[in-house]
Amino acid sequence: MGNDRISVYRKEHFNAAHRLNNAMLSVEENKAVFGKCNNENFHGHNYELIIKVTGILDPLTGYLIDMKILSDIIKEEIIERFDHKNLNLDVIEFKDLNPTAENIAIVIHKILRAKIETKYELKIILYETERNYVEYPV
């Protein structure tokens, strides 16, 4: 029981708008690469976010990590920052970074990694649509 590795998952949801656009590409190139996602007026998604935390079970508490604490960190650091926001305009991390699902997952990981003890492995799974999702790190 002392070295039992286990994973816990926390699922969250946020709504956000974005526009996929690369300033190094021409208008035509951006439209060709990003299609409808390059809409000048932005578009939105109902993102499903899954946070996976892996580590050694604490024999004293029976917890891997206190899920209330994990939930609070996610709400304060991610949901409040991203929910009902325009990622391009309202979220500083995307000022110069294209807010693709891949980049959003990496940014979320970086933010949470700074708040969750390094004794835990951390994985981000982000669904942009019901059928399209990314995982970081792999």
C-alpha positions in Angstrom: 0.0 0.0 0.0 2.9 2.4 0.6 3.9 2.8 -3.1 0.5 2.5 -4.7 0.4 4.9 -7.7 -3.0 6.1 -8.7 -4.6 8.8 -10.9 -7.4 11.1 -10.1 -9.3 13.2 -12.6 -11.2 16.4 -12.3 -13.5 17.5 -15.1 -14.4 21.1 -15.7 -16.1 23.1 -18.4 -15.5 26.6 -19.9 -16.8 28.6 -22.8 -14.5 30.8 -24.8 -14.1 32.5 -28.1 -11.0 32.7 -30.2 -9.7 33.3 -33.7 -6.9 31.2 -35.2 -4.6 33.6 -37.0 -0.8 33.9 -37.5 0.5 37.4 -38.0 3.4 36.0 -40.0 1.0 34.7 -42.7 -1.0 36.7 -45.2 -4.7 37.1 -45.0 -5.1 34.5 -47.8 -2.6 32.1 -46.1 -4.5 32.4 -42.8 -7.8 31.7 -44.5 -6.3 28.7 -46.3 -4.7 27.2 -43.2 -7.4 28.0 -40.6 -10.6 28.1 -42.7 -13.7 29.1 -40.7 -11.6 29.3 -37.5 -9.9 32.4 -39.0 -13.2 34.3 -38.8 -12.4 38.0 -38.1 -15.3 38.2 -35.7 -14.1 35.1 -33.7 -16.0 32.0 -32.9 -16.6 30.0 -29.7 -16.3 26.6 -28.2 -17.7 24.8 -25.2 -14.5 23.3 -23.9 -14.4 20.2 -21.7 -11.2 20.1 -19.6 -10.0 17.0 -17.8 -7.1 17.3 -15.4 -5.3 14.1 -14.5 -3.1 14.0 -11.4 -1.0 10.9 -10.8 1.2 10.0 -7.8 1.5 7.9 -4.7 -1.5 7.4 -2.5 -1.1 9.0 1.0 -1.5 6.1 3.5 -2.6 8.6 6.2 -5.5 10.2 4.3 -6.3 7.6 1.6 -6.1 10.5 -0.8 -3.8 11.1 -3.7 -4.6 14.8 -3.5 -7.5 16.6 -1.8 -10.0 17.0 -4.6 -11.5 20.2 -3.1 -8.0 21.8 -3.2 -7.5 20.7 -6.8 -10.9 22.0 -7.7 -10.2 25.4 -6.1 -6.9 25.7 -8.0 -8.5 24.9 -11.3 -11.4 27.3 -10.8 -9.2 30.1 -9.6 -6.4 29.7 -12.1 -8.2 28.4 -15.3 -11.9 28.7 -15.2 -12.0 32.3 -13.9 -9.2 33.2 -16.4 -10.7 31.5 -19.5 -14.5 31.1 -19.1 -16.7 33.5 -21.2 -13.6 35.2 -22.5 -12.2 36.0 -25.9 -8.9 34.1 -25.6 -7.2 36.4 -28.2 -8.2 39.6 -26.5 -8.8 38.8 -22.8 -6.2 36.2 -21.9 -2.6 37.6 -21.7 -1.0 34.2 -22.4 -2.5 34.4 -26.0 -1.4 38.0 -26.7 1.3 36.6 -29.1 0.3 32.9 -29.1 -2.3 31.4 -31.5 -5.0 29.9 -29.2 -5.2 26.5 -30.9 -6.5 23.7 -28.7 -2.9 22.5 -28.5 -1.6 25.8 -27.3 -4.5 26.2 -24.8 -3.7 22.7 -23.3 0.0 23.7 -23.0 -0.8 27.0 -21.4 -3.2 25.3 -18.9 -0.5 22.8 -18.0 2.0 25.5 -17.4 -0.4 27.5 -15.2 -1.4 24.4 -13.1 2.1 23.0 -13.0 3.2 26.1 -11.0 0.4 25.5 -8.5 0.4 21.7 -8.0 3.3 20.1 -6.2 5.9 18.5 -8.5 5.6 15.2 -6.7 2.4 14.7 -8.8 2.4 14.0 -12.6 0.0 16.3 -14.4 -1.8 15.7 -17.7 -4.2 18.0 -19.5 -7.0 16.6 -21.8 -8.9 19.3 -23.5 -11.9 18.7 -25.7 -12.5 21.5 -28.2 -15.5 19.7 -29.7 -17.1 16.4 -28.8 -14.9 14.7 -31.4 -11.7 16.7 -31.2 -9.4 16.8 -28.2 -5.7 17.2 -27.3 -3.6 15.7 -24.5 -0.5 17.3 -23.0 2.0 16.1 -22.2 1.9 12.8 -24.0 
